[in-house]
Amino acid sequence: MAMYHSVSDCPDDPYNVTVTPARLDRQFAWMSSRGLRGVSMRELLAARARGTERGLVG
């Protein structure tokens, strides 16, 4: 499971929960290069119920 609380170029992040848009792009590219695909939790749970969740990240 992947969760992003905040995506922004904001330099001041006292709680360390913000990811820059550039870093988010790199993370998505990394997942894609490994055959992973981001889906909603609803889609992930439905795929799991069918046994087709391989390669999905919710």
DAFENZI-V582677 format. One record per pair of residues at least 12 apart in sequence whose ideal C-beta (glycine too) atoms are under 6 Angstrom apart, sorted by the first residue. I is the first residue (numbers start at 1). J is the second residue. Records with the same first field share a line. If there is no record, write none. Layout:
I: J + J
This chain:
1: 58
2: 57
4: 19
5: 17
6: 18
7: 19 + 21 + 24
35: 55
36: 55 + 57
37: 55 + 56
38: 57
39: 56 + 58
41: 58
44: 56 + 58
